[in-house]
Amino acid sequence: MICLVFLGSCGEGTVGKDKNEQPLAQAAGQYLYPSTIAGIGTGMTEKDSLYQLKVYTEQWIRDQLMLDVANNNVTTTTQIERMVQAYKATLIMNEYEEALINQRLNTEVTPQELANYYSNNKEQYQAGISWVRCHFVKVKRGTAELQKLKKWFKSDAGVDFERVKLFCAQHKTVHILNEDLWIEYDKLVKEFPKDAIGSRHRKKQAILDRMDENYQYLLQIFEYRDKEDAAPLPQVQDEIKRIVLHQRRNKILQNLRKEVYEKAKKEGTFEIY
């Protein structure tokens, strides 16, 4: 027997056997109540919400019917009972452990912790592509104060670097002026004439000063990472953070289980015969 009843907000229906609640459906003696499916269809239109409810209910009926047939044709064995109990125990323990871990877990990973892990595990993070840190300016020929720009760019004085930044803000340029920013080397190369950047320019602090018929190019490379080298830390720090947090979680779990065991041992709440 299948009894499927969809209820309106003020609908009247049969009161369930076990709850003071009107059931949505019944199959093989089992009842589906509104509290069981709370949240289904949230945020949807009324039409879509009713459709989702219908789909869920139909599937629930099919599952209950199949479970009833299975129960009537399969002898419940000790092995199945053990599996059920083991699964239940695992769910309960996981729920408790997860709650305590979330209470104790410090989710902040400091830059120093990231750097330490990276330093000790660089070999795990091959770059795969080439990366570079640099200062770079590309500006049209004939731009005012171009000679001054070249002088400022090649200077080590902080005041001249500020002048370079001001120049780039006031003129139409393509530029990178963040020494800590890693960019893909191939993307940098595309801004230059073919073969403009040689191996000598990839050496630290080497400056490239080149002009073609359209543009003036200035480049100073601070660090170059080949694709065979370790990837720069900023490119892998999210992954490292996940690993560090996972290690913390495991440590908390180990300590928790040890605490429970040691407390029980001290209080004599278990015995080995």
N, C-alpha and C positions, 0 to 999 in steps of 0.2 A: 504493500500500500504506500502510495506517495501522496502527500498532501502539501501543496505549494500555495502559500498565501502571501501576496504582496500587500503591505499595509500603508495607508496614507498616514499623515501626521495625527489624524484624529480617528483612525479606523478602529473598529472593534474586531476582535478575533478570539480564538480559543486560547485560554490561559494554559501555559506549559505545565507539565506534570511536576517538574522539579523547581521551577522558578516562578515567582510572581511576575511573569513577563509574557507578553504575547509572542508566540513563535512565528518565525518567517517561513519555516519549512519543517517537514518531518519525513524521515526515510528510515525504514527498518527499525522503528522504535526510538530513533534518535532525533533530537530536536535542535534546530538552528535558531538562536535567539539574536535579537538586535545588538545586544551587548557584545556578542561574539564578533560581529563584523563592523564595529564602530570604526569610523575613519575611512571606510571604503567609499570612494566617490567624492571625497572632500575636495573642494575647489573646482568641481566640474559643474556643468549645467545640470538642471534637473533631469533632462532627457538622458544625458550621458551617465549621470549617477544611477538612474534606474536601470540602465543597460548593464553597467558594471555589477550592480546588485544581482541582476538576473543571471549573468554569466557565473558569478561566484556561487550563487545558490544552486544552479544546475550542476556545477562541478562538485559541490559539496554532496549533493544527492547521489551522484554517480560514485563518489568515493565511499559513502556510507553503504550503498548497496553492495559494492565489491567487497568491502570489509566484512559485511554480514555473511556473504557467500563464503569468503575465506575462513571466517571463524567457524562456520558450520562444516567445513570440509577439511580443515587442517587441525590435527591434534596439537594442542599447545604443549611443547616439550620443555623439559628442564633447561635445555640450551637456549630456547627462545626467551624464557623467563630470565635467565642470567643476562642475556643480551639487553633485554628491556631494563633491568635493574642497573646494569653497568652504564647504559646510555643516560638513564635518569640521574645517576650519581654524577656522571661527567657534566651534565647540564647544570646541576646545582652547584658543583664545585667551580665551574667556569664562571657562573654568574657571581658568586661570592668573590672569587679571585679578581675578576675584572673590576668589581666595585672598589676593592681595596687598592688595587694597582692605580686606578684613576685618582684615588684620594692621595696616594703617596708620590705619584709620578711628577717630577719636575720637568716640564716640557720645554724649558729654556735651554738652548745649547749655545754656549758662548763662542765668540769668534776664536778664542784660544783653544777651546775643545775641538772645534772644526779643524783648525790648523794642525793640532797635535795628531788627530786621527789621520788627516791627509798626509802628513809627513811620514807617518809610520806605515802607510798603505799605498803609497804612490804607484807601485807597480800594478795595482789592480785597476788603475784608471788611465789606460792608454788613450791618447787624445783622439786618434782616428782621423782628425783633420788638423791643419796647422793653425796656430793662434799667435797673436801678436799684441803687445802693448806699445802704444806709440803716441806721438804728437804728429798731426798731419794737417796741412792746409793746401787747398786747391782754389786758386783765384784767377779770374780772367786777366790776360795780359792788358796792360794799359791802365789798370786800376791805380788810382792815386795812392801815393806813399808806398808803392810796391817795394822800392829799395829799402825803405825803413822797416817794412815788414820782414824782409829777409835778414836784416841786421838784428832785429828784436828776436826773431825765431832762433837764431844761432847763439844768442846770448845766454849766459847762465844766471843772469840777474833776475830776481823775482819781479822787479818793477817792469822789466822788458816783457816778461811772460804775460803780465797783466795788460800790457800794451797790445800784445798779439791777440788776446781775448777780446779787447775792446775793438780792435780792427775787424775781427771776424763778426762781431755783433753789428758793426756799422756798414759792412760791405757784404755783397753776395758771394758767399764762399761755401765750399764743402770742407768741413774741418772736424778733427777729433783732438780735443785738448784735455782729456782726462787720462792721466798717466796710469791710473789703476784699472781702466776699462780694457778688458780683453775682447778683441774682435777677430773674426775669421780672416785669416791672411788672404785667402782668395778674393774676398770682398774688397779688401784694401787694394789689391793688385789691379782690380778692374777700374779703379779710379785713375790709374797711371797709363801712360803709353806702353805699348808692348815692350817687355824686357827692360823696363826702366829700373826696376828694383833688382839689384844683383846680390850675390851672397855677401859681399862686403858691407852692403847697406843693412843686412840683417844682424850685423854685429852690434852689440850694445853701444849706444850713444852715437853711432855713425849717422851723419846727416846727409840727406839727399837734397840737392838743390838743382832743379831741372826746369827748363822752359821749352815748350813747343810752340807751334804757330797760334795756339789758342789760349793756353793756360800756363801759369806759374805753379810749380809743385814744390812743396817743402815737406820733408819727412824726417823724423828722428825716432828710431826704434829703441825702446828700452829693454824689451825682452821678446824673444821669439821662441815658440815651441813647435817643433816639428811634429808631424802626425804620429811618429813613433815614440814621442816623449809622453810624459804624464800630462793629462789634461789639466788646465788651470783650475785652481780651487773653486772660483766662482761658478764654473760650469758643472761641478759635481757636488757642491755643498748641500743641495737639497737631498740628494741620495745619502750623503754622509750623515746628515741630521736624522734621517729615518733610521739608519743603522744604529746610531748612538742611542736614540730613544728606544729602539728594540732591545738593545743590550741592557739599558736601564730597567725596562719592563721585566726582562728575564731575571735580572739580579733581584728585583723586588719580589718576584714570585719565588725564587729560591729561598730568600730570607724568610718570607711568609711561611712557607712549608716547613722550614727549619724551626721557626718559632713555635708553630703548632705542635710539631713533634717533640721538641724539648720541653714544652709546657706539659704535655700529656705524660711524658716520661717522668718528669718531676712529681706530678700529681698521682702517678700510678694508675692512669686511666686506660692502659692497655697492658696486655700480657702476651708473652710468647710461650706456648706450651711445647 
